[in-house]
Amino acid sequence: MTMKTSEAKKALAGKTPAELQTELLALLKEQFGLRMQAATQQLTNNAKLRDVRRGIARVRTLMHQKRGNQA
């Protein structure tokens, strides 16, 4: 993520569950593209793959927390 982690967390926390789902899908597509680049030796920034994986985890965590608050 290009933003600082705390800024990214605040931005994600303000999103609705539907927006989080959209964000998750975008991150999963990005992860797939990066994995394909890595497999074909085209990936130049290996840290980007880690950042995307962590972003996915962050979004999924928020989704689970919001789902728990509704129950």
SVG drawing of the C-alpha trace seen along z (x, -y; Angstrom):
<svg xmlns="http://www.w3.org/2000/svg" viewBox="-27 -8 40 28">
<polyline fill="none" stroke="black" stroke-width="0.4" points="0.0,0.0 1.2,-3.4 -0.4,-5.0 1.0,-4.6 -0.4,-1.6 -2.4,-3.7 -4.0,-5.8 -4.9,-2.7 -6.5,-1.1 -8.6,-4.3 -9.6,-4.4 -10.7,-0.7 -12.5,-1.0 -14.8,-3.7 -16.0,-1.5 -19.2,0.5 -19.2,4.3 -20.0,4.0 -17.1,1.6 -14.8,4.0 -16.0,6.8 -15.1,4.8 -11.7,3.9 -11.0,7.5 -11.8,8.6 -9.5,5.9 -6.7,7.1 -7.2,10.7 -7.0,9.9 -3.8,7.8 -2.4,10.7 -3.1,13.1 -1.4,10.8 1.6,10.5 1.8,14.3 1.8,14.7 4.6,12.2 6.6,13.9 6.1,17.3 7.3,15.9 10.3,14.1 8.8,10.7 8.2,9.4 10.7,6.7 9.3,5.6 8.9,8.7 7.8,6.6 4.6,5.6 3.4,9.2 3.8,9.2 2.0,5.8 -1.0,7.1 -1.2,10.2 -1.2,8.1 -3.8,5.9 -6.0,8.9 -5.6,10.0 -6.5,6.5 -9.7,6.4 -10.8,9.9 -10.2,9.1 -12.3,5.9 -15.1,7.9 -15.1,10.5 -15.2,7.8 -18.1,6.0 -19.9,9.3 -19.4,10.1 -20.7,6.7 -24.0,7.2 -24.8,10.5"/>
</svg>
